[in-house]
Amino acid sequence: AIVSLPDFNPNESGSVDQDVLFNRATLGTYEMGSTFKVFTTAMALDTGVATLQDGFDVSEPLRLARHVIRDFHGEGRWLSVPEIFIHSSNIGAAKMALAVGGDIQREFLARLGLLDRSQIELPEIAAPRYPKQWKDINTATIGFGHGIAVSPVQLCAGIASLINGGFWRSPTLLVENEKLNPAERVVSRVTSRAMRQLLRLAVTHGTGQNAEVAGYRVGGKTGTAEKVGPKGYDRSRVLSSFVGVFPISAPRYLVFVMLDEPKGAPATHGYVTGGWTAAPVVGRVIARIGPMSGIAPAVEGAATDDFLTTVVKLDGDEIRLAAY
């Protein structure tokens, strides 16, 4: 299902503003912000550059030539990979990307269909935008979702491949084409399981807590990207997003919501970030479509599998992750 708002009455399409005819889901390309950290983390885990027990020092801003990379709400210390993910550290993601290297990063994103036009069956398909010269600064900023612009449908297909066991398929609107699109392994089963663990952790302990729906074990990741203005990035104008997957123990659905220039409200404590604006929308969608799809809510605390669990360090405590 694809929705692009504002929309229009197709019976009166000749009299509507051209802006509402623009399909933001496939024709729009955007810097996706921290949702891209899903790709960076999976890449680091799958290449063996990092494990869930490893980490990086994010106590100081990262300086690359004349560029300085900072965290929105920095923890100011060494962070484990799970902490980098749930606290959405730009510095940590940039360091992970640099540790992997630009050549591997570019090849990895290409395998996920993020560097070519989507093949979905619509005439309105945009080409992604990314640097021709992939320098260290590009590797670092792309690691946290800046410096590359993709369409929402491309982002969804890429993230789906990381949590479904590791297989990428070209998105399609036609059942008959689903069988024609071959599945390509892009990450290992072990990496895919680790990403499901981290996505769940981001909802239970991180910035995605407002997307939680009782019984559906939602996993997800927030994103907040400053929009580019005449003088560079404009902090007052952002794209806020959240990608949610459920049930994370056996994923059936991925729900992505992106809001263009949301405004702070009392309910969001004035914040416009994805965790406060887009995540609640995803939660409400899941709460509606879960029962409609026949997915019965799980009993909280009940065993969901027979795998061993993974133990990671999180804010000074040992957290046991279910091995989904």
Salt bridges, closest charged atoms under 4 A:
ASP19 OD1 - ARG24 NH2 2.89
GLU75 OE1 - ARG77 NH2 3.99
GLU75 OE2 - HIS87 ND1 3.80
GLU83 OE2 - ARG77 NH2 3.30
GLU107 OE2 - ARG111 NE 2.86
GLU212 OE2 - ARG200 NH2 2.98
ASP234 OD2 - ARG237 NH1 3.91
ASP260 OD1 - LYS227 NZ 2.83
GLU261 OE2 - LYS227 NZ 2.96
GLU261 OE2 - ARG237 NE 3.15
ASP315 OD1 - ARG77 NH2 2.71
ASP315 OD1 - HIS87 NE2 2.94
GLU318 OE2 - LYS313 NZ 3.68
